[in-house]
Amino acid sequence: MDRYAVIGQPISHSKSPSIHALFAQQTGQDLGYEAIEVAPASLAAELQRLHGEGLRGSNVTLPHKQAVAKLCESVSDRAQLAGAVNTLVRTDSGWTGDNTDGEGFVTDLARLGITLTGRRVLVLGAGGATRGILAPILEARPAQLVVSNRNPWKPEELAELFKPVGVVTPRTHLALKGDRYDVVINATSAGHTGGLPLLPGRLIADGGDCYDLSYGDASVPFRQWARSQGASHIEDGLGMLVEQAASSFAIWRGVRPETAPVLKELRRLMRGHGECEAVGTHQPVRRSHVELPPQD
Ligand SMILES: NC(=O)c1ccc[n+]([C@@H]2O[C@H](COP(=O)([O-])OP(=O)(O)OC[C@H]3O[C@@H](n4cnc5c(N)ncnc54)[C@H](OP(=O)(O)O)[C@@H]3O)[C@@H](O)[C@H]2O)c1
């Protein structure tokens, strides 16, 4: 049986094994998929070990996306531009890297009817996920694209890196004061610790859309902020997670699974586990009588 995995730290919470099991079932493929905890210090050795064991491919999650890009023997153009890899494909002598985050993000926005063309777009955070989504955002030709971050040098680096694709304006969060945006995208990992970057008020324009790359309990702080700021449309990143996984699956297996039934099943499973529901414009629901699993 062909073996696949997702590597990251922490990883026990990962939804990728469930998603790929559903894809395999739907497409009639016989494969195994497991979550493997890998510490940053042992990343290179683990990649070598997994190759030696015959692993066919792997997803890569936080905090390894940028480090893995440097350990691949080759990377796709989009992974090269992002400087981040979320999909590994086995070669005879090592790993080739790709990045399906951007594809997953734009496919989900299209599903949700959120447009970027001609709109003022703000991305909060400048980590591996932001690197993956910036090119497709720029390709959609927004009126303006601002990236703000806690550490100011990271958006500046991204502005330089993405110059060949378009203009990215770097900011700190506090320097956003007085700005208005039509689309606000949270690509920070602050929600995993129950937080949110410190942001000035009134950032969201009338009719503005908010999209959080996080999902489950980690999406609650941004969702609550977006509601308090009057956002008319708030979505979480579960759809993106399923779409980027479908793109990885298609790279590995040559067939793209249907994502809608998998997303529906995943939301059902999450509700069953008492995880927060943060979809559409409804209030998130916390079922506090159920012990909550850790989030990514
Ligand atoms: N839905 C999906 O398919 C999908 C795909 C990829 C990622 N994600 C999610 O996207 C998020 C970011 O992932 P990543 O890979 O980009 O992580 P990362 O590379 O570790 O970057 C984390 C980012 O969050 C910022 N941050 C962390 N804690 C913060 C805090 N307390 N206040 C303000 N900023 C904070 C960091 O700012 P500094 O640079 O200042 O530290 C950095 O910009 C995670 O929640 C991840 O689960 C979802």
PDBQT file of the ligand as one rigid body, heavy atoms in Angstrom, charges set to zero:
ROOT
HETATM    1  N1  LIG A 301      -6.746  26.580   5.934  1.00  0.00    +0.000 N 
HETATM    2  C1  LIG A 301      -5.610  26.151   5.433  1.00  0.00    +0.000 C 
HETATM    3  O1  LIG A 301      -5.550  25.350   4.495  1.00  0.00    +0.000 OA
HETATM    4  C2  LIG A 301      -4.330  26.689   5.991  1.00  0.00    +0.000 A 
HETATM    5  C3  LIG A 301      -3.137  26.546   5.260  1.00  0.00    +0.000 A 
HETATM    6  C4  LIG A 301      -1.977  27.080   5.796  1.00  0.00    +0.000 A 
HETATM    7  C5  LIG A 301      -2.014  27.721   7.032  1.00  0.00    +0.000 A 
HETATM    8  N2  LIG A 301      -3.190  27.823   7.700  1.00  0.00    +0.000 N 
HETATM    9  C6  LIG A 301      -3.256  28.544   8.984  1.00  0.00    +0.000 C 
HETATM   10  O2  LIG A 301      -2.697  29.827   8.784  1.00  0.00    +0.000 OA
HETATM   11  C7  LIG A 301      -2.065  30.279   9.981  1.00  0.00    +0.000 C 
HETATM   12  C8  LIG A 301      -0.640  30.735   9.684  1.00  0.00    +0.000 C 
HETATM   13  O3  LIG A 301       0.142  29.618   9.310  1.00  0.00    +0.000 OA
HETATM   14  P1  LIG A 301       1.663  29.810   8.844  1.00  0.00    +0.000 P 
HETATM   15  O4  LIG A 301       2.086  28.521   8.258  1.00  0.00    +0.000 OA
HETATM   16  O5  LIG A 301       1.808  31.052   8.040  1.00  0.00    +0.000 OA
HETATM   17  O6  LIG A 301       2.392  30.043  10.249  1.00  0.00    +0.000 OA
HETATM   18  P2  LIG A 301       3.827  30.734  10.490  1.00  0.00    +0.000 P 
HETATM   19  O7  LIG A 301       4.680  30.595   9.294  1.00  0.00    +0.000 OA
HETATM   20  O8  LIG A 301       4.307  30.201  11.779  1.00  0.00    +0.000 OA
HETATM   21  O9  LIG A 301       3.474  32.308  10.643  1.00  0.00    +0.000 OA
HETATM   22  C9  LIG A 301       2.716  32.733  11.732  1.00  0.00    +0.000 C 
HETATM   23  C10 LIG A 301       2.289  34.182  11.536  1.00  0.00    +0.000 C 
HETATM   24  O10 LIG A 301       1.405  34.531  12.605  1.00  0.00    +0.000 OA
HETATM   25  C11 LIG A 301       1.934  35.676  13.295  1.00  0.00    +0.000 C 
HETATM   26  N3  LIG A 301       1.591  35.551  14.715  1.00  0.00    +0.000 N 
HETATM   27  C12 LIG A 301       1.687  34.447  15.488  1.00  0.00    +0.000 A 
HETATM   28  N4  LIG A 301       1.249  34.711  16.735  1.00  0.00    +0.000 NA
HETATM   29  C13 LIG A 301       0.894  36.020  16.753  1.00  0.00    +0.000 A 
HETATM   30  C14 LIG A 301       0.361  36.875  17.746  1.00  0.00    +0.000 A 
HETATM   31  N5  LIG A 301       0.112  36.440  18.986  1.00  0.00    +0.000 N 
HETATM   32  N6  LIG A 301       0.084  38.152  17.416  1.00  0.00    +0.000 NA
HETATM   33  C15 LIG A 301       0.326  38.600  16.171  1.00  0.00    +0.000 A 
HETATM   34  N7  LIG A 301       0.837  37.833  15.163  1.00  0.00    +0.000 NA
HETATM   35  C16 LIG A 301       1.111  36.550  15.466  1.00  0.00    +0.000 A 
HETATM   36  C17 LIG A 301       3.413  35.645  13.044  1.00  0.00    +0.000 C 
HETATM   37  O11 LIG A 301       3.915  36.956  13.226  1.00  0.00    +0.000 OA
HETATM   38  P3  LIG A 301       5.482  37.220  13.527  1.00  0.00    +0.000 P 
HETATM   39  O12 LIG A 301       6.181  37.078  12.214  1.00  0.00    +0.000 OA
HETATM   40  O13 LIG A 301       5.494  38.593  14.051  1.00  0.00    +0.000 OA
HETATM   41  O14 LIG A 301       5.901  36.173  14.525  1.00  0.00    +0.000 OA
HETATM   42  C18 LIG A 301       3.439  35.184  11.576  1.00  0.00    +0.000 C 
HETATM   43  O15 LIG A 301       3.145  36.242  10.710  1.00  0.00    +0.000 OA
HETATM   44  C19 LIG A 301      -2.158  29.112  10.962  1.00  0.00    +0.000 C 
HETATM   45  O16 LIG A 301      -3.275  29.326  11.789  1.00  0.00    +0.000 OA
HETATM   46  C20 LIG A 301      -2.405  27.910  10.074  1.00  0.00    +0.000 C 
HETATM   47  O17 LIG A 301      -3.105  26.870  10.733  1.00  0.00    +0.000 OA
HETATM   48  C21 LIG A 301      -4.344  27.321   7.209  1.00  0.00    +0.000 A 
ENDROOT
TORSDOF 0
